Amino acid sequence: MKLFLATDALDDVQWADARGWCDGVVLPDAALSTAATSEAAVSWLASFARAVSIPVLVDAAGALAEVVHSSQGSEQARALGRAAENVVLQVPFTADNAAVMRALSASGIRVAATFIATASQALFAAKAGAAFVLIDVDRLDAMGGAGADVIADARNLFDAAHLEAEVVALFPANSASMTACGVAGADAAVVGAGTLRAMLAYPFTDQAQADAQRRPLSGPRLRAGDT
């Protein structure tokens, strides 16, 4: 399973990439909000994307807000999508935006569908041209559901329909959730740098140290290789 890191900090990307743990980047929703102009936003995105050379998913909701009503909004979205070859536009999944996804995909711009909570929504988004379908595992799990179940259902639907879109688990909260999503068929998982570091920690370190101090040694212990 691939790992997409949710960050706009190149240091985090380089740290994870050096260890083989970064297959893509999901920029925070506000990553482009401080740009003075749309041209400055495209320029920053192009520089970031070329620096990492892996898929970079960027929120296009601001540019898309006027797409249906304005050619200017459409051109802004296309400019973001063409900032670099590895840029992927995140588009919130709605009935109206499905037509936008299809048009962007047809023009050669890769799209990631967001706000996906059911397997049927995932199917509709993939059929509309989304290259990545981001399923809200964190929200599903928090509401008492099972995000991994939706991942599994989406995987089965995609396989049956021969769809090539990638199923992405968005923000599994811990190792157990991420593992469940991977076993269910997720192609990738999106995690923050802090969550990734937390998953790396050995969970029994403090307890193991306390046990070692509390237990007296009763004699020599057999080690691997001893006869």
C-alpha positions in Angstrom: 0.0 0.0 0.0 1.2 3.5 -0.9 1.6 6.2 1.7 0.6 9.8 0.9 1.9 12.4 3.3 -0.4 15.3 4.2 1.9 18.3 4.4 3.2 21.3 2.6 6.7 21.1 4.3 9.4 19.9 2.0 11.4 18.8 5.1 8.7 16.3 6.0 8.5 15.0 2.5 12.3 14.6 2.2 12.4 12.9 5.6 9.8 10.3 4.7 11.0 9.9 1.1 14.6 9.1 2.3 13.0 6.1 4.2 10.8 4.9 1.3 7.6 6.0 3.0 6.4 8.8 0.7 4.6 7.9 -2.5 2.6 11.1 -2.8 1.8 14.4 -1.1 -1.6 15.8 -0.1 -1.3 19.6 0.4 -3.3 21.2 3.2 -6.5 22.9 2.0 -5.1 26.3 2.8 -1.7 25.7 1.1 -2.5 28.2 -1.7 -4.6 30.6 0.3 -1.7 33.0 1.1 -0.8 33.5 -2.5 -1.3 37.2 -3.6 -2.6 36.2 -7.0 -3.7 33.1 -8.9 -0.5 33.3 -10.9 1.5 33.3 -7.7 -0.4 30.2 -6.5 0.3 28.4 -9.7 4.0 29.4 -9.5 4.4 28.1 -5.9 2.6 24.9 -6.7 4.8 24.3 -9.8 7.9 24.8 -7.7 6.7 22.5 -4.9 5.6 19.7 -7.3 8.9 19.8 -9.3 10.8 19.5 -6.0 9.2 16.3 -4.9 8.6 14.5 -8.3 5.7 12.4 -6.9 1.9 12.9 -7.2 0.9 16.2 -5.4 -2.8 16.5 -4.6 -4.0 20.1 -4.2 -7.4 21.4 -3.2 -9.1 23.1 -6.2 -12.4 24.0 -4.4 -11.6 27.7 -4.5 -10.9 27.7 -8.2 -13.9 25.4 -8.9 -16.4 27.5 -7.0 -17.0 29.6 -10.1 -16.3 27.0 -12.8 -20.0 26.3 -13.5 -20.7 30.0 -13.9 -17.4 31.5 -15.1 -14.8 30.7 -17.7 -12.2 32.5 -15.5 -12.7 29.9 -12.7 -12.4 27.1 -15.2 -9.1 28.5 -16.6 -7.8 28.9 -13.0 -8.5 25.3 -12.2 -6.8 24.2 -15.5 -3.8 26.3 -14.7 -3.4 24.6 -11.4 -3.8 21.2 -12.9 -1.1 22.0 -15.5 1.4 23.6 -13.1 3.4 20.4 -13.2 2.9 16.9 -14.6 2.6 15.3 -11.2 -0.1 17.7 -9.9 -3.5 16.2 -9.2 -6.6 18.4 -8.5 -8.8 17.5 -5.6 -12.4 18.1 -6.5 -15.3 17.7 -4.0 -17.7 15.1 -5.3 -21.1 16.4 -6.2 -23.4 15.9 -9.1 -22.4 19.2 -10.6 -18.7 18.6 -10.0 -18.9 15.2 -11.7 -19.3 17.0 -15.0 -16.2 19.1 -14.1 -14.2 16.0 -13.2 -15.1 14.5 -16.5 -14.1 17.6 -18.5 -10.8 18.0 -16.6 -9.9 14.3 -17.0 -10.7 14.5 -20.7 -8.3 17.4 -21.1 -5.5 15.4 -19.5 -5.7 16.8 -16.0 -5.7 14.2 -13.2 -8.4 14.5 -10.6 -8.9 13.2 -7.1 -12.4 13.0 -5.8 -12.9 14.1 -2.2 -15.9 14.0 0.2 -16.5 10.3 -0.5 -18.3 8.4 2.2 -19.9 5.4 0.4 -18.8 2.8 -2.1 -21.4 3.9 -4.5 -20.1 7.5 -4.4 -16.6 6.1 -5.1 -17.9 4.3 -8.1 -19.7 7.3 -9.5 -16.6 9.5 -9.0 -14.3 6.9 -10.7 -16.7 6.6 -13.7 -16.7 10.4 -13.9 -12.9 10.3 -14.5 -11.3 10.6 -11.1 -7.9 9.0 -11.0 -7.9 8.9 -7.2 -11.0 8.4 -4.9 -10.3 9.6 -1.3 -12.6 7.9 1.2 -13.2 9.7 4.5 -12.0 6.8 6.7 -11.4 9.2 9.7 -15.0 10.5 9.7 -16.5 7.1 9.1 -14.6 5.6 12.0 -15.4 8.5 14.2 -19.1 8.1 13.6 -19.0 4.5 14.7 -18.8 3.1 11.2 -16.0 1.1 9.6 -14.0 2.9 7.0 -12.3 -0.3 6.0 -15.7 -1.8 5.1 -16.3 1.1 2.6 -12.8 0.6 1.3 -13.5 -3.1 0.7 -16.8 -2.4 -1.0 -15.3 0.2 -3.3 -12.4 -2.1 -4.1 -14.9 -4.8 -5.2 -16.9 -2.4 -7.3 -13.8 -1.1 -9.0 -12.5 -4.5 -9.8 -15.9 -5.7 -11.1 -16.2 -2.6 -13.4 -12.5 -2.8 -14.4 -11.9 0.8 -13.2 -8.3 1.9 -12.7 -8.9 4.7 -10.2 -7.0 4.3 -7.0 -8.8 3.7 -3.7 -7.3 6.0 -1.1 -8.0 5.8 2.7 -8.1 9.3 4.0 -6.5 9.8 7.5 -6.7 6.5 9.2 -6.3 7.4 12.9 -3.8 4.7 13.9 -1.9 1.6 12.8 -4.9 -0.7 13.3 -7.1 1.4 11.0 -4.5 1.8 8.4 -3.8 -2.0 8.4 -7.5 -2.7 8.1 -7.8 -0.4 5.1 -4.8 -2.0 3.4 -6.1 -5.5 4.0 -9.5 -4.3 2.6 -7.8 -3.3 -0.7 -6.8 0.4 -0.3 -4.2 1.4 -2.9 -2.9 4.2 -0.6 -3.5 5.9 2.7 -3.1 9.6 3.6 -1.5 10.3 6.9 0.0 13.4 8.5 3.7 13.5 9.5 2.8 13.4 13.2 0.6 10.4 12.7 3.2 8.6 10.7 5.8 9.2 13.4 3.4 8.0 16.1 2.8 4.7 14.1 6.6 4.2 14.0 6.9 4.1 17.8 7.1 0.7 19.5 4.0 0.7 21.7 5.4 -1.3 24.6 8.7 0.5 25.1 7.9 2.1 28.5 6.1 -1.0 29.8 8.9 -3.3 28.7 11.5 -1.1 30.5 9.4 -1.1 33.6 9.0 -4.9 33.5 12.7 -5.4 33.0 13.4 -3.4 36.1 10.7 -5.1 38.2 11.5 -8.7 37.4 14.6 -10.4 39.0 16.7 -12.5 36.7 16.2 -16.2 37.6 19.1 -17.4 35.7 20.7 -17.2 32.3 18.3 -16.8 29.4 18.5 -18.9 26.2 19.4 -16.8 23.2 19.0 -17.5 19.5 21.9 -19.7 18.4 22.6 -21.1 21.9 23.0 -24.8 22.1 
